[in-house]
Amino acid sequence: MSYNIVMRIWDIPPKRLCNRHLLGEHRELHAIWSILTNNKKGYSHHPETMRWKGKLAALYIRHTKLVKEMLHRGYCHLSPLNQSLSCGGKKQTKFVDTIAQQRNILRHKKCNCRI
């Protein structure tokens, strides 16, 4: 199956992301969390989803960092994750794109990311 839809959890510090990418990542992180914790089939084989299998603890930590930055920027956050489901690896070591590639992707977007 080919995935034309880009799902992305950046591996760049949230403080460097523009508002659009910060909020977009938060939304997609919730989608991936739901797929993995509820055994949903849609997008379960997407490369971005696959890299988080067995690493819900790392995904939970990423969510915590995103929320901290969202609150710092004045956004409300009303969608906590269930911490009791945050099992597995605490560090993400798999990448769809390397961090250098992710920086390059963001540099070429017309946004205010601080890369």
N, C-alpha and C positions, 0 to 999 in steps of 0.2 A: 504494500500500500504506500502510495506517495503522499507526503504531507506538504501541501502548499501553504498552509497556515503557519505563521511563525508564532511559536510560543517561546517565551524567553524568561529565564531567571538569570539575571546578570550576575557575574562574579566580580563586580566592581563595587566599591563602597557606596552605599546608598546616598551619602552626602554629595557624591559627584554626579548623581543623576538629576536631570531636569524633572520638573513636576510631572510631565507627561510620562516619562519612563519610570519614575518612582511609582506612580499610581497604577500604571499599566502592569508593572511587575507584580505589584501587590494583588491585583485582580487575577493575574495568571497563576500566581503562587497558590491562591485559594482554589483555583480550578484543578491544579495538579494535586494538591492536598486531598481534595474531594475524590478525585479519580483513584488515588492510591489507598485512601482510608476506607472507601466505600466499595472497592473492587469494581469500579465502573469500567465499561469497555471502551467508550468513546475516548480517543486519544491516548489510550493506555499503552500503545506501541509507538507513540511519538518519541523521537530521540530526547527531547527535553524532559518528558515524563519518565522515560526509562532510566535516565541518569540519577533520578531521585529514589528509585526503588531500593529499599533497604537503608535509606538515609533520611528517614523522616525527622530524626533528631536534628540533622543539619538543616533541613528545610524549615523546621520550627525556629532554629536559631536565626536563619536568614529573615524569616517573618518578623522576629523580634527586632532585628536591626532596621527593617523597613518601617515598622510601626514607630520606633523611636525617632526616625528622621521625619516621618509624616507629622508626628506630634510637634516636633521642633519647628516645622514649617506652618503650624497652625491648623492642620487638618484634624478632624475627629476620626476616631477609630472605633468602630462598633462591631468588628468581626473577629473576635479572638479565635485562636485554634485550640483544640482540646489537647492540652499538654500531655495527658496520659497516653496519647497515641504517638507521641514523639519518640520512637524507638529507633534502633539501628545506629548507623554511623553518625558521628557528630561533625564530621568534616567532609566536604565535597571534594573529591579528587578527580572526578570524571568531568569532561567538558565537551559540549557540542562544538564550540569554538574556543580556542585558547583565550586567555585574558588579553593578550596582545591583539588578537583578532577582534575581540569584543570592543576594545578601545578604538580600533580602526573603524569598525562599523559605526560606532557612536560619533566619531569625528566627521564622518561623511553624511550624517543626518543633519537636517536643518533644525537644530534644537539648542537648548542652553545647557546641555550636559557639560560638566567641567572635567574634561579629559585631557 
